[in-house]
Amino acid sequence: MKLKLKRSLALILSVVILIATTVLPSARTEAEIRADMQQIQRRIDEQRAVVNDLRAQQASQEALLPALDAEVQAVQEKINLIQVEVNTLTAQIDALNARIHELNAGIEESQQQIDLMYAETQERTELIRAMQELLMERLRQQYINGPVSNLQLLLASDDLSGVLTVTEFIVRQADADAQLRSELEDEMAHMAVLQQQLRNEQANLEQQRSELQDDTFTLTQSLLRQREEQAVLDVEIQRIDEIRAEIRGIIDGIRANTAEIQRVIGREQRAYEEAQQEINRIINQRIQAGEIGNVQNAGQMVWPFPHHGARITSRFGASEPFRGGSVHRGVDVSIANNWRPDWTIHAALCGVVAAFGFNASMGNFVVIYHGHFAPAQGRIQTVYMHLRSFAPGLQRDMPVSAGQHIGMMGNTGNSTGPHLHFQVDRFNANGTRTAINPMQFVSGAPYVIN
């Protein structure tokens, strides 16, 4: 689409620039000049149509940008929500990993305690086994020797005190052996219980760790899905940015081509103005030669639009934004929201019709030469633009009187609505013209400044 647009714009520009290089011949008649002016005006109209088309294309492209901006904003909001979820999942995963780390430390500590208890159990088991072997040996000797050994110990005593001591020793030794073995067996049983408790605790910790690892896996999968969705949305934003950049490139191209065509239109308009100045010189020559009557006007002008409710919608000297900010060379007169096709336009002074016809900018227009006009301190002409039609029988060089019907109000040419553009031009010594404020020459006109 962009390539096709660029090619069409390039073709338009080449045609416009080719047309703009046309040079008007010199030493022409008024009819030839007017014919050339019509051609120039036709080219200007074509170029303005191109500008309007380019501006429409630019507007259509610019209309896409808010939707793209809104789309980017919506996608970015989704990304922001996903990022919040990612941050939450990441925090949860970090907390689970920290808990797993604590469980690993607890499992490792339990295992160390189990290992220590196992080593201690092994030592106590060896001690019990040694004691058991010692007792077994004593029992075996007693079995072999019988009670004689104790009797011999007693007979070997010198006195009764010795007998009692030996007897007490024998009894205490047997009791001590039995007590020690009982205590060791109780301790081993207690250690076995503790060891089983540690194993149970370790199994519980491992179960918790397994559950946390499962939770961590589930959260990690969710996190990966969120990141994948975020990556897809990032790609979507990149795609929209590329489209937006392409549209902005098209808009920049349209603006550049529009500016170039506007420069061409400016050159054409200057050529048109030069042709108009040449016609003015011819008209001045005709005036000097007496071909156009030298009308003398001394009084006030007649208001050219004598209808109740008329308003001045644009004053003399006002800036015209829709015409590039140029200065308004006349006054615009209209009746808001009540246009009628039978509204008549009248000559402001007596004079001679110097020109009338159609112009793309002025629409249907009439120019009346009035000769010397004392209030303006020089020769003047009045111009009436944007007419819907001309008065029947209107002809060039036809004399008209003040207040005579010359046409109907309309909306032709470069116009923003039905109205009359009324302009007064004063001729300078060198044949050029200067627009002056018409309102200084009328009094009691039925109008209101809008």
KETI-123780 format. One line per 2 residues: for each residue x, y, z of C-alpha. Coordinates in steps of 0.02 Angstrom, whole numbers. Layout:
<pts>
X,Y,Z | ...;
</pts>
This chain:
<pts>
0,0,0 | 139,122,47;
238,85,-113 | 83,115,-219;
48,277,-127 | 227,338,-149;
223,299,-336 | 58,391,-360;
124,542,-264 | 284,542,-365;
183,537,-527 | 72,678,-468;
222,782,-420 | 308,754,-586;
151,809,-680 | 127,959,-566;
308,1013,-581 | 303,991,-770;
147,1098,-781 | 223,1228,-666;
368,1257,-784 | 254,1324,-920;
304,1500,-972 | 172,1620,-1033;
212,1710,-1196 | 225,1899,-1200;
135,2031,-1304 | -36,1952,-1290;
-211,2019,-1307 | -331,2029,-1162;
-426,1878,-1229 | -266,1777,-1242;
-213,1826,-1068 | -384,1778,-999;
-373,1611,-1090 | -201,1583,-1013;
-270,1632,-844 | -408,1503,-864;
-276,1371,-901 | -174,1425,-750;
-331,1423,-644 | -375,1250,-709;
-201,1188,-661 | -217,1271,-490;
-386,1186,-468 | -311,1018,-516;
-165,1044,-397 | -282,1095,-257;
-384,939,-291 | -224,839,-272;
-186,932,-110 | -362,896,-48;
-340,712,-92 | -172,708,-4;
-246,792,149 | -389,666,148;
-261,525,139 | -162,607,279;
-319,625,384 | -364,442,353;
-189,388,404 | -188,501,557;
-359,431,605 | -275,260,624;
-149,323,753 | -269,347,902;
-334,169,880 | -155,104,875;
-111,207,1028 | -263,137,1118;
-215,-39,1065 | -38,-14,1129;
-106,55,1293 | -223,-95,1312;
-82,-217,1276 | 34,-123,1395;
-98,-133,1531 | -106,-321,1504;
83,-329,1515 | 78,-228,1676;
-49,-348,1751 | 56,-496,1696;
210,-414,1772 | 117,-397,1937;
71,-581,1928 | 251,-625,1881;
316,-526,2030 | 191,-614,2145;
236,-786,2077 | 422,-746,2090;
400,-692,2272 | 301,-851,2310;
432,-960,2225 | 571,-872,2320;
477,-901,2484 | 451,-1085,2441;
635,-1105,2395 | 683,-1024,2560;
567,-1144,2653 | 638,-1292,2556;
812,-1232,2603 | 759,-1229,2786;
685,-1404,2770 | 844,-1466,2689;
943,-1397,2835 | 821,-1479,2958;
832,-1646,2866 | 1021,-1635,2863;
1024,-1594,3050 | 906,-1739,3089;
1014,-1855,2987 | 1168,-1799,3083;
1078,-1830,3248 | 1022,-2001,3187;
1199,-2042,3134 | 1267,-1987,3306;
1135,-2087,3396 | 1170,-2236,3286;
1357,-2224,3328 | 1318,-2207,3513;
1198,-2353,3501 | 1333,-2456,3421;
1453,-2412,3563 | 1324,-2454,3697;
1281,-2615,3606 | 1464,-2664,3608;
1474,-2621,3795 | 1319,-2725,3832;
1387,-2867,3729 | 1553,-2859,3827;
1459,-2858,3991 | 1353,-3002,3933;
1509,-3099,3887 | 1584,-3061,4059;
1426,-3118,4148 | 1417,-3271,4041;
1596,-3312,4088 | 1555,-3290,4273;
1403,-3399,4257 | 1502,-3529,4164;
1635,-3532,4302 | 1502,-3543,4435;
1422,-3684,4341 | 1587,-3775,4328;
1648,-3742,4505 | 1480,-3729,4590;
1462,-3638,4756 | 1633,-3702,4814;
1717,-3550,4747 | 1613,-3438,4857;
1640,-3559,5001 | 1825,-3557,4968;
1818,-3367,4970 | 1731,-3374,5136;
1849,-3505,5210 | 1995,-3403,5153;
1936,-3260,5262 | 2029,-3242,5426;
1883,-3187,5530 | 1699,-3152,5526;
1726,-2973,5465 | 1818,-3040,5314;
1678,-3164,5280 | 1550,-3025,5284;
1655,-2914,5170 | 1679,-3052,5043;
1495,-3096,5051 | 1446,-2913,5026;
1566,-2897,4881 | 1495,-3049,4795;
1316,-2987,4818 | 1354,-2807,4766;
1450,-2862,4613 | 1305,-2967,4554;
1182,-2826,4590 | 1294,-2698,4503;
1310,-2805,4350 | 1123,-2830,4341;
1089,-2643,4371 | 1214,-2587,4240;
1146,-2706,4112 | 968,-2649,4150;
1017,-2466,4134 | 1106,-2497,3970;
959,-2591,3903 | 841,-2450,3957;
955,-2319,3877 | 963,-2417,3715;
774,-2433,3715 | 757,-2244,3744;
884,-2209,3608 | 787,-2324,3491;
629,-2223,3528 | 720,-2057,3497;
797,-2126,3340 | 625,-2178,3277;
557,-2005,3321 | 697,-1924,3222;
662,-2039,3076 | 478,-1993,3086;
521,-1809,3095 | 640,-1829,2950;
506,-1918,2850 | 385,-1777,2890;
512,-1647,2835 | 544,-1742,2675;
357,-1751,2644 | 343,-1563,2669;
492,-1536,2556 | 412,-1645,2422;
248,-1549,2435 | 340,-1382,2427;
439,-1442,2276 | 275,-1489,2192;
205,-1316,2233 | 364,-1236,2169;
351,-1334,2007 | 169,-1281,1985;
211,-1098,2018 | 361,-1109,1903;
250,-1176,1764 | 129,-1033,1793;
274,-911,1791 | 336,-981,1626;
162,-966,1551 | 151,-786,1609;
321,-746,1535 | 271,-830,1372;
112,-725,1366 | 214,-571,1408;
334,-612,1265 | 186,-630,1146;
120,-460,1202 | 293,-383,1180;
294,-447,1002 | 120,-374,977;
179,-204,1038 | 328,-214,922;
211,-255,777 | 99,-107,819;
251,7,836 | 309,-47,663;
136,-12,591 | 133,157,678;
307,199,612 | 252,150,437;
97,260,451 | 201,406,515;
319,380,369 | 171,387,249;
108,544,336 | 279,625,324;
285,581,139 | 112,654,112;
161,813,204 | 319,830,100;
222,805,-63 | 85,923,-4;
215,1056,35 | 294,1034,-136;
126,1048,-224 | 86,1202,-118;
248,1280,-180 | 196,1239,-358;
24,1315,-326 | 112,1470,-259;
211,1485,-421 | 52,1461,-522;
-38,1592,-419 | 104,1714,-447;
91,1680,-634 | -97,1710,-620;
-68,1873,-528 | 58,1928,-659;
-71,1892,-793 | -201,1989,-693;
-80,2135,-680 | -55,2127,-868;
-244,2135,-890 | -248,2282,-769;
-121,2371,-878 | -227,2336,-1031;
-382,2400,-939 | -285,2556,-887;
-234,2582,-1067 | -415,2565,-1120;
-465,2689,-986 | -331,2810,-1043;
-386,2787,-1223 | -566,2822,-1176;
-626,2648,-1220 | -698,2635,-1045;
-794,2785,-982 | -707,2891,-851;
-851,2896,-729 | -843,3028,-594;
-911,2976,-423 | -916,3098,-281;
-1046,3031,-158 | -1062,2884,-39;
-1072,2705,-99 | -1235,2610,-105;
-1234,2455,6 | -1221,2308,-118;
-1327,2189,-14 | -1480,2287,45;
-1571,2145,135 | -1632,2146,314;
-1528,2042,436 | -1364,2053,340;
-1208,2028,442 | -1023,2061,416;
-951,1887,439 | -770,1933,401;
-697,2108,413 | -571,2193,302;
-392,2152,352 | -440,1998,454;
-330,1844,447 | -403,1697,350;
-341,1532,427 | -425,1425,295;
-329,1521,160 | -159,1502,241;
-175,1654,354 | -183,1781,213;
-256,1954,247 | -437,1978,196;
-445,2106,56 | -630,2146,73;
-782,2115,182 | -892,1960,183;
-1080,1987,198 | -1211,1853,233;
-1371,1812,326 | -1341,1665,441;
-1451,1509,426 | -1575,1594,311;
-1501,1588,138 | -1620,1617,-7;
-1578,1600,-192 | -1666,1763,-236;
-1550,1877,-137 | -1489,2007,-259;
-1319,2094,-269 | -1310,2277,-325;
-1177,2393,-395 | -1106,2507,-258;
-1075,2653,-380 | -1110,2696,-559;
-976,2634,-675 | -931,2516,-816;
-921,2325,-808 | -735,2294,-831;
-742,2103,-813 | -853,1961,-758;
-840,1772,-765 | -786,1625,-660;
-629,1599,-558 | -592,1446,-448;
-552,1559,-302 | -676,1701,-329;
-812,1593,-405 | -931,1694,-514;
-867,1873,-502 | -904,2047,-569;
-778,2191,-579 | -846,2367,-604;
-733,2515,-646 | -791,2678,-568;
-661,2803,-623 | -612,2939,-500;
-696,2925,-330 | -665,3078,-222;
-680,2993,-50 | -546,2868,-104;
-437,3006,-178 | -411,2913,-340;
-481,2794,-469 | -564,2637,-401;
-650,2477,-451 | -768,2367,-348;
-764,2177,-350 | -911,2060,-308;
-867,1875,-281 | -949,1704,-255;
-1108,1749,-352 | -1233,1612,-390;
-1273,1691,-558 | -1261,1855,-656;
-1400,1978,-691 | -1482,1947,-861;
-1399,2043,-1002 | -1240,2083,-904;
-1099,2122,-1028 | -921,2185,-1024;
-904,2375,-1050 | -1088,2393,-1005;
-1124,2548,-901 | -1214,2519,-736;
-1292,2639,-612 | -1275,2640,-423;
-1392,2509,-347 | -1416,2417,-512;
-1443,2228,-499 | -1287,2137,-560;
-1307,1960,-491 | -1369,1840,-356;
-1283,1792,-194 | -1206,1617,-201;
-1075,1498,-138 | -962,1473,-290;
-772,1464,-290 | -668,1451,-133;
-812,1487,-15 | -861,1427,159;
-1047,1461,133 | -1168,1577,41;
-1103,1754,54 | -1043,1906,-43;
-861,1958,-42 | -863,2145,-75;
-695,2226,-116 | -636,2401,-164;
-472,2422,-261 | -385,2589,-286;
-273,2610,-439 | -96,2667,-406;
6,2779,-521 | 103,2629,-588;
-55,2535,-635 | -56,2417,-487;
-203,2409,-366 | -218,2419,-178;
-368,2348,-84 | -444,2475,36;
-578,2457,170 | -752,2471,89;
-836,2512,254 | -767,2690,252;
-872,2730,98 | -1044,2667,153;
-1162,2739,282 | -1325,2680,354;
-1305,2507,281 | -1424,2373,349;
-1292,2260,424 | -1227,2201,591;
-1045,2159,627 | -1043,1976,676;
</pts>
